[in-house]
Amino acid sequence: MSNTYDAIVIGGGVIGGSIAYNLAKRGSKVLLLEKDRLASKSSGAAAGMLGAQAEMDGVGSLFQLAKKSRGMFPTLANEIKEKTGIDIDLINKGMLKICLNDQDQQENKRIITTQRQNGEEAEWLTGSEIRKKEPAVSEAITGAMYLEKDGHVDATQLTLGFLKSATVLGVVIKEYVEVHSFKFSNGKVTGIETNEGHFTSDKIIVAGGAWSNKILAETGLQLDTYPVKGECFSVVIQQPLLSSTIFSHGCYLVPKKGGRIIVGATVIPRTFNQQVTVEGISLLMEKAKYLVPSIVEAEWERAWAGIRPQTADGLPYLGEHPIYKGLFVATGHFRNGILLSPITGEVIADLVEGKEPPLNLSPFRVERMVKQYT
Ligand SMILES: Cc1cc2nc3c(=O)[nH]c(=O)nc-3n(C[C@H](O)[C@H](O)[C@H](O)COP(=O)(O)OP(=O)(O)OC[C@H]3O[C@@H](n4cnc5c(N)ncnc54)[C@H](O)[C@@H]3O)c2cc1C
């Protein structure tokens, strides 16, 4: 079998999966390499929230990207279901961004005004209005911003859905293949070396999540990125406890199918350590109990951790390498990689094909902020 491809994607997370899927939809012969198992890193650890309005103020380039991406999920869910039978469990029951004090309330009322001025739907709810909607929310909570359009998906199913759809379209996927180095000729990328030998392509996309900088080190480019550990746990409850996602400082509760609730997430910068700690989980439990006291009745399921890829200015890197033609980077999606995955796949496929993307990508260009550039 030939080792030459139209494009090679490095990384079997949600970003690599979406890029491979989009390239394959356009007829490219694609290889995707993953050093571990598919969806085994950040993408398999995520709570799956599509928090375009909860995570961002409602203005700016990242919000525009996020809003477009959120709007792509209904069609994507159908496409993946049709191609593979995988259900990404898209649930659109809104998000309550809970305020814990007066400062929070003022800030969220300001955000509601900004979002409404920009044509978004955002509503202020008093304590009694919150409990009318979600009776399990604590009496101590006196206000929240309600965001009807911020839903959620099953992050692992989404990632595997992208990857499986890609294979249906002919993408070759190899697990346990680690990319060690690139080959270049006349300022262009020509291939890669791996533990399973050499593969040739003049279009290579680095979607290695928090490990992207390590992959790019030999190219003379050190992106201003850092890893951020996050821990979560899940419980199951017989009587449905929540309908909307409850989102607050340092804690969210995401109601999944079958009475399952994901509680997340800790935020521990600058570590690749993926151990789940008693400290992390007990902190989340205290916060979850404060927000939704009856969660104490739920049955324990499991706990896990993942490493988010963050950047110094909070924007992902989406673009071509400033030195080597044909080498593309898609990383730094931090807390929003699940939300941003559909649009990332589309715009990176545009760049690889030399087409103009539907959005201005200059705020995300790779050379905007590098720590080292030799
Ligand atoms: C606890 C937690 C909760 C989160 N919740 C949400 C949420 O609710 N909503 C949301 O939108 N986002 C959420 N996120 C963020 C989201 O998970 C990430 O932004 C997203 O998964 C990043 O995807 P990725 O494909 O870039 O990275 P990853 O999923 O980490 O994938 C990168 C892959 O590249 C592989 N790789 C690395 N180096 C090499 C190499 N040399 N050769 C081959 N393969 C390599 C890795 O093994 C890995 O599988 C959460 C993250 C965490 C940790």
The ligand as an SDF file (V2000), in Angstrom:
LIG
                    3D

 53 58  0  0  0  0  0  0  0  0999 V2000
  -12.1640   18.2140   32.0280 C   0  0  0  0  0  0  0  0  0  0  0  0
  -12.3860   18.8860   30.6940 C   0  0  0  0  0  0  0  0  0  0  0  0
  -13.6610   19.3530   30.3790 C   0  0  0  0  0  0  0  0  0  0  0  0
  -13.8730   19.9750   29.1310 C   0  0  0  0  0  0  0  0  0  0  0  0
  -15.1390   20.3640   28.8170 N   0  0  0  0  0  0  0  0  0  0  0  0
  -15.3830   20.9410   27.6070 C   0  0  0  0  0  0  0  0  0  0  0  0
  -16.6970   21.3050   27.2380 C   0  0  0  0  0  0  0  0  0  0  0  0
  -17.6520   21.1170   28.0030 O   0  0  0  0  0  0  0  0  0  0  0  0
  -16.8820   21.8750   26.0060 N   0  0  0  0  0  0  0  0  0  0  0  0
  -15.8610   22.0920   25.1300 C   0  0  0  0  0  0  0  0  0  0  0  0
  -16.0810   22.6280   24.0390 O   0  0  0  0  0  0  0  0  0  0  0  0
  -14.5850   21.7250   25.4600 N   0  0  0  0  0  0  0  0  0  0  0  0
  -14.3260   21.1670   26.6640 C   0  0  0  0  0  0  0  0  0  0  0  0
  -13.0510   20.8080   27.0240 N   0  0  0  0  0  0  0  0  0  0  0  0
  -11.9560   21.1500   26.1070 C   0  0  0  0  0  0  0  0  0  0  0  0
  -11.8250   20.1440   24.9770 C   0  0  0  0  0  0  0  0  0  0  0  0
  -11.8190   18.8550   25.5180 O   0  0  0  0  0  0  0  0  0  0  0  0
  -10.5190   20.4230   24.2090 C   0  0  0  0  0  0  0  0  0  0  0  0
  -10.4460   21.7730   23.8120 O   0  0  0  0  0  0  0  0  0  0  0  0
  -10.4560   19.5370   22.9590 C   0  0  0  0  0  0  0  0  0  0  0  0
  -10.7220   18.2010   23.2900 O   0  0  0  0  0  0  0  0  0  0  0  0
   -9.0950   19.6340   22.2950 C   0  0  0  0  0  0  0  0  0  0  0  0
   -9.0830   18.6980   21.2610 O   0  0  0  0  0  0  0  0  0  0  0  0
   -7.7330   18.3110   20.5260 P   0  0  0  0  0  0  0  0  0  0  0  0
   -8.0950   17.3540   19.4540 O   0  0  0  0  0  0  0  0  0  0  0  0
   -7.0100   19.5600   20.1620 O   0  0  0  0  0  0  0  0  0  0  0  0
   -6.8390   17.6390   21.6740 O   0  0  0  0  0  0  0  0  0  0  0  0
   -6.7850   16.1320   22.2210 P   0  0  0  0  0  0  0  0  0  0  0  0
   -8.1340   15.5870   22.4580 O   0  0  0  0  0  0  0  0  0  0  0  0
   -5.8630   16.1700   23.3990 O   0  0  0  0  0  0  0  0  0  0  0  0
   -6.1570   15.3290   21.0230 O   0  0  0  0  0  0  0  0  0  0  0  0
   -4.8270   15.4860   20.6150 C   0  0  0  0  0  0  0  0  0  0  0  0
   -4.3180   14.1000   20.2540 C   0  0  0  0  0  0  0  0  0  0  0  0
   -3.0320   14.2050   19.6330 O   0  0  0  0  0  0  0  0  0  0  0  0
   -2.3090   13.0450   19.9910 C   0  0  0  0  0  0  0  0  0  0  0  0
   -0.8780   13.2840   19.7780 N   0  0  0  0  0  0  0  0  0  0  0  0
   -0.0800   14.1270   20.4750 C   0  0  0  0  0  0  0  0  0  0  0  0
    1.1930   14.0550   20.0030 N   0  0  0  0  0  0  0  0  0  0  0  0
    1.1810   13.1600   18.9870 C   0  0  0  0  0  0  0  0  0  0  0  0
    2.1950   12.6510   18.1240 C   0  0  0  0  0  0  0  0  0  0  0  0
    3.4680   13.0750   18.1980 N   0  0  0  0  0  0  0  0  0  0  0  0
    1.8590   11.7350   17.1840 N   0  0  0  0  0  0  0  0  0  0  0  0
    0.5620   11.2910   17.0930 C   0  0  0  0  0  0  0  0  0  0  0  0
   -0.4270   11.7400   17.8980 N   0  0  0  0  0  0  0  0  0  0  0  0
   -0.1310   12.6640   18.8330 C   0  0  0  0  0  0  0  0  0  0  0  0
   -2.6880   12.8600   21.4660 C   0  0  0  0  0  0  0  0  0  0  0  0
   -2.4110   11.5500   21.9240 O   0  0  0  0  0  0  0  0  0  0  0  0
   -4.1520   13.2060   21.4720 C   0  0  0  0  0  0  0  0  0  0  0  0
   -4.9980   12.0820   21.3390 O   0  0  0  0  0  0  0  0  0  0  0  0
  -12.7980   20.1520   28.2320 C   0  0  0  0  0  0  0  0  0  0  0  0
  -11.5370   19.6540   28.5500 C   0  0  0  0  0  0  0  0  0  0  0  0
  -11.3270   19.0220   29.7660 C   0  0  0  0  0  0  0  0  0  0  0  0
   -9.9630   18.4670   30.0920 C   0  0  0  0  0  0  0  0  0  0  0  0
  1  2  1  0
  2  3  1  0
  2 52  2  0
  3  4  2  0
  4  5  1  0
  4 50  1  0
  5  6  2  0
  6  7  1  0
  6 13  1  0
  7  8  2  0
  7  9  1  0
  9 10  1  0
 10 11  2  0
 10 12  1  0
 12 13  2  0
 13 14  1  0
 14 15  1  0
 14 50  1  0
 15 16  1  0
 16 17  1  0
 16 18  1  0
 18 19  1  0
 18 20  1  0
 20 21  1  0
 20 22  1  0
 22 23  1  0
 23 24  1  0
 24 25  2  0
 24 26  1  0
 24 27  1  0
 27 28  1  0
 28 29  2  0
 28 30  1  0
 28 31  1  0
 31 32  1  0
 32 33  1  0
 33 34  1  0
 33 48  1  0
 34 35  1  0
 35 36  1  0
 35 46  1  0
 36 37  1  0
 36 45  1  0
 37 38  2  0
 38 39  1  0
 39 40  1  0
 39 45  2  0
 40 41  1  0
 40 42  2  0
 42 43  1  0
 43 44  2  0
 44 45  1  0
 46 47  1  0
 46 48  1  0
 48 49  1  0
 50 51  2  0
 51 52  1  0
 52 53  1  0
M  END
$$$$
